[in-house]
Amino acid sequence: MRCRLNAPLMVLAYGDNHQAATTVPAGETIEVLGLDRDDRFSVVCVRNEKFIAFESDVRERGVILFRKEEQTRETSLVRRAAAGE
């Protein structure tokens, strides 16, 4: 899932070096790869590098980006549901 950040996001190095942290600026697009072993964290990819970030921060600061095909499919499903199909 791709997200565009509407506020800066603090991320930690992926793996065992959690002392290394950096900030991803607002406006950046990130890829959310899934949950980490500790489900409070999501694994995210920023400029082809993996990091972990608090899932709550990703949800609060990110806006999900849909591909055009996904938007068309979602719209179609909503229309069918509204029509009672």
C-alpha positions as CSV (number, residue, x, y, z in Angstrom):
1,M,0.0,0.0,0.0
2,R,1.4,3.4,-0.9
3,C,0.8,6.5,1.3
4,R,1.6,10.1,0.9
5,L,2.6,11.8,4.1
6,N,0.7,14.9,5.2
7,A,3.1,15.4,8.2
8,P,6.7,14.4,8.9
9,L,7.1,10.8,10.0
10,M,9.9,9.5,12.4
11,V,11.2,6.2,11.2
12,L,13.7,3.8,12.8
13,A,16.3,1.7,11.1
14,Y,15.0,-1.8,10.1
15,G,16.7,-4.7,11.9
16,D,18.5,-4.5,15.2
17,N,19.8,-0.9,15.0
18,H,16.8,0.9,16.5
19,Q,18.9,3.7,17.8
20,A,19.3,5.1,14.3
21,A,16.3,7.3,13.5
22,T,15.5,9.7,10.7
23,T,12.5,11.9,9.7
24,V,10.7,11.4,6.4
25,P,9.4,14.9,5.3
26,A,5.7,15.7,4.6
27,G,4.8,15.2,1.0
28,E,7.0,12.1,0.6
29,T,5.4,8.9,-0.8
30,I,6.2,5.7,1.2
31,E,5.3,2.1,0.6
32,V,3.8,0.3,3.6
33,L,5.0,-3.3,3.4
34,G,3.2,-4.8,6.4
35,L,3.4,-5.2,10.1
36,D,6.7,-5.9,11.9
37,R,7.1,-8.8,14.4
38,D,5.9,-6.2,17.1
39,D,2.5,-5.3,15.7
40,R,2.8,-1.7,17.0
41,F,5.2,-1.1,14.1
42,S,4.8,-1.1,10.3
43,V,7.6,-1.9,7.9
44,V,7.9,0.9,5.4
45,C,10.0,1.5,2.3
46,V,11.3,5.0,1.7
47,R,13.5,5.6,-1.4
48,N,14.3,1.8,-1.6
49,E,15.3,1.5,2.1
50,K,13.4,-0.4,4.7
51,F,12.5,1.3,8.0
52,I,10.0,0.7,10.8
53,A,7.5,3.3,12.0
54,F,4.7,3.2,14.6
55,E,1.6,2.1,12.8
56,S,-0.5,4.7,14.5
57,D,1.8,7.4,13.2
58,V,1.6,6.0,9.6
59,R,-2.2,6.0,9.9
60,E,-2.4,9.5,11.3
61,R,0.1,11.1,9.0
62,G,-0.4,9.2,5.7
63,V,-3.1,9.3,3.0
64,I,-3.6,6.0,1.1
65,L,-2.9,6.3,-2.6
66,F,-5.0,4.1,-4.9
67,R,-3.9,3.2,-8.4
68,K,-6.4,4.1,-11.1
69,E,-7.4,0.4,-11.6
70,E,-8.1,0.1,-7.9
71,Q,-10.3,3.2,-7.8
72,T,-12.3,1.9,-10.8
73,R,-12.9,-1.5,-9.1
74,E,-13.8,0.2,-5.8
75,T,-16.3,2.5,-7.5
76,S,-17.8,-0.4,-9.4
77,L,-18.2,-2.4,-6.1
78,V,-19.9,0.5,-4.4
79,R,-22.3,1.1,-7.3
80,R,-23.3,-2.6,-7.3
81,A,-23.8,-2.6,-3.5
82,A,-25.9,0.6,-3.7
83,A,-28.0,-1.0,-6.4
84,G,-28.6,-4.1,-4.2
85,E,-26.7,-6.6,-6.3
